[in-house]
């Protein structure tokens, strides 16, 4: 219990004060974006991580609650599903291989490492985990999704595993957030280490250190997110498209769920869980549109900005239940599970980069895209001045949304 809860009997802003909580969330995200575009140190950390950490601080101080209708129903239930189709408009499968080059190979190798790390962590810890093994399996699937595609997949897998809103999900969120934030600092540190620079080519780092590619008076984030052409019609079309995709996906998922009998065999259980997930269909439909409707997609100005903003709101929310005492007292093993998965991913990414002769920057951004998703990967590329890697970071990261939902669901089926 926080100090505020001891003094007032509830957090400073009560859970039923939706407008006040919405204001805090929007102010927190706006402040994070402002910092990212104002100061170089914030640009290097990225606004996404700042928003997440800010939410953790406010929740642990007792200013805002860890659970409420705004977070659980509106953001998780509406904002996240609507944000995914907009971000996936960048995921044209015809372009990914051409534009991402060796980064794509490293990313896919890292995805394999994440999946293997989840299985290693689950079987290593299930004998000493004091709670339900099914819960541990659910967390492993959540972290598989999260560490292949980022926080959006965490939300999808939490819903699929039936852990959304539970103490288990809250503890897993803390572990996820702590390890993710710490790992991003590690990746930034690696970019400056002589050991890694001696082992890999690093052309983008050399270019930045020589003074190329930075606009005078602006952080890298401010230069990237400059003003762009967008109209009222663009906003209307983007929102209508995203909501329609979610609606159709829910209908299709419901049809498959209805096909599963009460006591299904292993195959029908897989059909129900995999094809009955709205996120699988949101991902599938969005990728089809992005790949085969390129002319229409090119006219949808503002989709990246709107989608990114919605995901920033979500990143704030996933930081909210991150009560440090929750993971310390209820499940410190989740930290161990996440640590194992991050380490295996890192090894796979850097070994994969070495084998395919990719650059140090490719390895760093690919691993970031696995662990944090396209928002944090693009944010890191922007903050480091590697402007040529921003597009590939977004592409491989959004591909992670696709693979993360599929692989997380598969891991849940295998060990759940």
LOFI-528672 format. One record per residue (C-alpha): x, y, z. Coordinates in steps of 0.001 Angstrom, whole numbers, plus 500000, padded with zeros to 6 digits. Layout:
N
XYZ/...
***
This chain:
416
500000500000500000/501361503400499008/501522506475501259/498615508115499404/496430505053499969/497265505078503669/496369508775503957/493218508922501829/492077505301501670/492669505361497912/495162506751495392/495351510532495001/493218510197491848/490519507590492439/489996504712490011/486495505903489073/487690509423488105/488088508535484439/488489512074483094/491231512935485588/493088509704484795/492697510344481066/494160513813481586/497143512404483509/497745509780480818/497552512270477933/499670514840479804/502243512145480597/502493511080476950/502637514686475723/505355515488478262/507351512430477187/507133513363473517/508085516965474326/511137515810476286/512132513450473474/512031516259470932/513577518908473220/516568517261474886/519230514968473471/519344512760476585/515575512165476335/515855511520472612/518412508794473314/516179507140475936/513060507609473683/509698509065474600/508173505594474751/510420504524477626/510000507893479382/506195507507479280/506460503997480683/508817505034483501/506676508093484328/503623505873484739/505589503496486983/506652506400489210/503135507851489491/501647504445490318/504289503569492891/503816506968494586/500072506352494813/499085509230492523/497163506990490103/495611503522490598/497047500361489099/493713499253487661/490623501092486398/488078501100483574/490204503489481494/493210501175481509/491539497772481464/488614498359479093/489312501468477022/493075501325476403/493504497541476406/490148496887474751/489967499724472197/493170501768471866/495529498802471382/493454496925468761/492802500160466836/496465501176466918/497754497919465420/496168498221461929/497516501760461558/501077500744462430/500874497643460241/500216499815457185/504028500050457126/504289496262456854/504321495723453101/505778492244452732/506993493068449221/509191495868450563/510471494351453793/513105492130452220/514311494871449847/514598497668452421/515712495859455557/518558493782454117/520599491940456729/518676493533459600/515712491330458673/517878488199458908/519200489249462317/515663490054463485/514346486629462442/517288484921464141/516506486953467257/512846485853467098/514004482240467112/516203483063470109/513261484623471948/511081481563471368/513859479197472432/514563481398475454/510908481173476516/510993477374476402/514340477238478247/513095479641480929/509782477811481375/511308474357481835/514107475736484031/511709477546486381/508541475461486487/509959473194489199/510621476093491581/507675478343490684/505280478397493631/502188479378491633/500219477632488903/502327476131486119/499588477234483721/500179480830484838/503922480442484245/503177479049480775/500900482007480127/503635484447481141/506117482627478888/503735483037475943/503130486701476836/506856487358476951/507379485465473679/504938487812471996/506412490838473755/510048489969473017/509377489351469330/507084492284468621/506864494498471690/504251495639474187/501287495334471814/501887491586471589/502126491464475390/498553492768475508/497384490288472883/498973487290474603/497726488348478055/494223488316476603/494791484987474847/496232483350477995/493349484630480137/495671486655482385/494583490203481491/494059492273484629/495399489605487026/498189489899489607/500217487513487459/499970489875484483/500839492824486738/503957491085488049/504936490047484519/504478493654483390/506910494872486033/509485492273485044/508981493051481357/509285496802481849/512327496660484116/514263494280481877/513233496096478698/514268499532479973/517542498187481365/518320496345478137/517837499474476032/520476501221478108/522718498189477587/522240498431473815/523129502137473850/526199501282475920/527174498499473472/527132501003470597/530022502831472242/532062499814473403/535442499226471759/534996495448472003/531878495399469812/533192498052467451/536237495874466858/534055492862465999/531499494560463720/531431497214461018/529684500390462248/529237502838459337/526280504752460815/528076505347464120/531079506656462196/528870508999460167/527231510460463285/530544510922465075/531856512754462053/528979515245462432/526822514190459474/523055513856459465/521948516132462319/519765519173461781/521043522210463646/519172523071466834/517024519919466860/517199516537468521/517123513558466196/513532512801467304/512351516351466533/513941516207463082/512210512909462274/508743513761463633/508497517097461839/505248518522460505/503692516482457700/500794516889455322/497599515606456972/493971516660456577/490678516069458373/489824513533455664/493065511629456390/492191511361460081/488653510214459275/489834507543456821/492566506241459127/490272505887462131/487446504355460061/489853501857458509/491380500788461831/488060500362463630/486594498417460705/489552496012460672/489090495368464390/485346494812463941/485815492332461083/488566490547463018/486301490100466041/483585488622463837/485960486121462203/487556485191465545/484092484623467008/483187482272464165/486254480097464800/485719480133468560/482167478913467995/483445475880466087/485298474497469112/483378471891471170/483176472023474966/485866469378475494/488139469836472478/490981467583471434/494464469036471005/493899470065467385/490571471786467990/491977473452471092/494720474934468907/492173476038466294/490094477737468967/493001479563470586/494902480498467445/492171481290464935/489832482485467689/492211485324468623/491141488731467283/494797489791467218/495700487041464757/493049488326462360/493834492012462964/497425491200462055/496537489056459033/494028491488457515/496301494483458105/499284492832456416/497142491825453424/495946495421453031/499468496843453423/500893494417450860/498205494371448156/496557497809448453/499687499935448204/498137502783446185/495358503262448732/497767502953451664/500055505642450233/497140508100450358/496452507445454066/498596510263455452/499082510364459211/498603506650459892/502082506308461383/501636509345463635/498169508350464863/499162504719465390/502353505689467214/500458508062469513/497956505329470400/500807502965471225/502414505654473402/499160505752475388/499361501995475744/502999502120476854/501967504557479590/499262502144480704/501509499063480821/503784501001483153/500904501702485544/500523498247487155/504297498041487549/504326498099491333/507876497130492275/506716495345495436/504346493195493384/507104491443491496/509433491326494533/506842489744496821/504668487762494411/506927486484491685/510581487456491487/511032484469489179/509375486469486411/512436488703486444/514591485613486001/512374484378483154/512617487719481350/516355487913481978/516902484481480406/514818485393477369/516570488738476852/520006487139477150/519180484369474668/517750486922472238/520863489078472553/523191486138471913/521206485040468858/521068488572467419/524762489339467777/525947485879466720/523511486004463786/524808489445462813/528381488194462938/527619485152460797/525797487128458093/528308490001458315/525695492560459360/526703495844460981/526740496568464706/523846498989464189/521796496264462461/522300493937465426/521386496618467984/518240497795466176/517088494255465357/517392493169468992/515630496352470115/512825495663467630/512437492174469102/512377493252472728/510566496583472438/508824496664469064/508922499141466170/508284502229468314/511317501770470536/513500500451467683/512717503448465478/513117505692468514/516594504349469171/517590504703465511/516310508282465539/517977509145468838/521359507789467723/521217509646464411/521007506483462303/518304507997460088/518775505453457293/517760502688459718/514493504263460911/512451502813458049/513948499307458333/513462499453462128/509756500210461650/509419497478459028/511070494654460970/509361495836464160/505913495725462577/506766492313461145/507371491408464798/503733492247465511/502853489543463006/505315486912464222/504848487764467904/501126487018467883/501662483771466000/504654482533468028/503225483618471374/500006481730470637/502033478696469543/504177478709472707/501021478985474818/499616475955473018/502825473910473414/503437474464477129/500110475898478343/
***
